[in-house]
Amino acid sequence: MKISTLFPRKFANGDDLAGKTPTLAISRITLEQVHTQPGAPADNKYIIWFTGAQKGVILTPALGRQIAEILGDETLDWCGHKIQLYTLPMTVAGQARQAIRARRAPNGETPPPAGLQDTD
């Protein structure tokens, strides 16, 4: 059994995209308590949720600015609109990571990768 099955994460990270670039519709944005580091106190973070996706994505300032360039500054207006997610390699605290980024949705749609798919 995979460790990711034993201890599933509530929020997606770049590894969940598995190199794919899905086009997804934004369903809602919520404010939730998130433990960003093991043993650290929870922080309030905005989470962006997508139609048909099981996991939300933490809305970082960089991701938020990218989406705002595409859909406008008012987050309430983002719901129902589509964006395309992709990953960007970066180093955070000396560790290689895959940051989730967004760009304008192309014509046509791709289903979410397995890490983001709804399991219902």
PyMOL commands that set and color helices and strands:
alter all, ss='L'
color gray80, all
select helices_A, chain A and resi 3-6+14-17+61-71+75-77
alter helices_A, ss='H'
color red, helices_A
select strands_A, chain A and resi 11-12+23-34+43-50+56-58+82-92+95-104
alter strands_A, ss='S'
color yellow, strands_A
deselect
rebuild
show_as cartoon
